[in-house]
Amino acid sequence: MGKKKVLVSACLLGRNCKYDGGNNYSEALVRYLKEKAVEVMEVCPEVEGGLPVPRVPVELVDGVAINRAGENVDACFRAGVKAVLDRIREEEITAAILQPRSPSCGVEQVYDGSFTGRLVPGEGMFARALRQTGIPVFDAAAFCGKGREDYVRHFEELIR
């Protein structure tokens, strides 16, 4: 049997695809994934949906992607989710490790839509779509610190 395939938010791998043109490179996560010898498939649904880099920050307002300028960019977000799901349809994806708090990839929390930095329980559009298709999603922050050993252990059980 081949390596287990894991989706990973591209910004965590160093790809400059964040709204501000930067990335969220996580050396600890990259090292962890190499140690586990999984096949990494990088994804950025926002870019795949046609949003530029850099772009105006986006938050979810009542489940709709709205940027700080008040523009509705929901169609781009939904197109990106669909594009990634279409791309991975024939793949055997074991799990996904996603960027925390993102309106696309947030797993446990997202910003509340006020653009004030306030977090609320919830998930991004892409994380929700993956979960609905049966792909387990994991918050990348759990792999970069202490105190989430059970969470990480669940991921490790999946990739065995």
N, C-alpha and C positions, 0 to 999 in steps of 0.2 A: 504494500500500500504506500502511496506517495505521501508527501508532507501535507499536513493539515493547512487549509487556506484560511487566512484571517484578514478581514478588511480592516484597514487602519486609516484614520483621518490623515490626509496628505500633509497637513500643516504640522502634525506631530513628527513626521519623518523629515522635516526640514524644507518642504516645498513652500515657496512664498505664494500662498494663496489666500491668506487672511484678508479681511476687509481693509486693513491698513497697509497691505503689501508685504507684510512680514510673515513669520511662521511661528509655530509653537514647538519647535524642535525639542524633543525629550530624549536626551542621551540615555537616561535610565530605561526608558521604554524600548528604544532601539536595541540596547544591549540585552535586555530581557528577551526580546523577540528572537535575537540571534542565538541566545543560549537555548531557547526552546525549539529552535530549528523548524519554525513554521514558514510557510510560504506567505509572504505579505503582499496584499493587493491594496495599493493606495487609492483612496477615493476623496474627492472634494465635490459633493453634489452642487454646491453653489456655483463653482466654476463650470461644472458640466451642464448646469442650467443656463449658462450664458452670461452670468454676472462677471463684470470686469474685476481686475486686480490693479490697483486698489478700488474700493467701492464705499459708498456711504454705509455706515453701520446699520444693521437690521436687527429688529427684535420681533417677537411674536406678540401680536395684539389680538386677543380673542381667537388665537389659532391662525391668524393671517400674518404673513410676512410683510412688515411695513418698515421702510427705512427712516432714518432720523429726519429726513426732509419731508416726511409724510407721504411718500410715494408708495403705492402698493406694488411690491415686487413678488407677490405670491406666485404668479405664473412661472417666474424663473425658478423659484424654489421647488415648485411641484414638477417642473420639467427636469430639473436636476435629479430629483429623487427617482423619477421614472427612468431617466437615462442610465443611472447607476443600476437600478433594479433590472433593466433590460440587459445591460452589459454582463451582469453576474448570473443571469437566469440559468444558464447551463453549467455554472460552476457549483462545486460542492463546498459551500462556505460553512466553516465550523463556527465562527463567531466574528464579532466586530469590536474593535477598540476605538472609541470615538472621543473627540475633543469635548471636554466639559463645557457646559453653559451655552454652547452654540445653538442658534436658532435652527440649525440643521441637525447637528450631531449631539447636542446635549442629551445625556442619558438620565440624569437624576434631577437636574435643575436647569432652568433657563432664566434669562433676564425677563423681567415682568412687563416689558413694553413701554415703560416710562422713560427709558434712556437715562436713568439715574444710577445704574449699577445695582439695583435691587434684584435679588434672586428669589425665585419662587420654585416650589416643587413642579417638575414637569419634564417633558422631553421634546427634543427638536423633531422636525418633520421627518428627516431621514431615519433617525433612531426609531421613531414610532413605526415607520414603514417596515424597517428590518424586523422589528419585534413582531409585527403583524404577519410577516411571512415565515416566522418561526426561527429567525436567526437571533441567537442570544447577543445582546449588546452590553458592553462594559465601558465604564467611565475610565479614561486613561489615567486620571489622577490616582486611582487605586494602585497602579503599578509603579508609582513614583514616590511612595511614602510608606509609612507604617500604619498599623491599625486596621488594615483591610485584608488581613490574611485569609479569612474565609471567602471573601469575594474573589481574590486571586486564585485560591485553591479550586473554586468552582470552574474558573477559566481553564486551569491546568487539567482538570478532569476531562473537559471537552476536547482538549488537543492531544490527549494520549492516544 
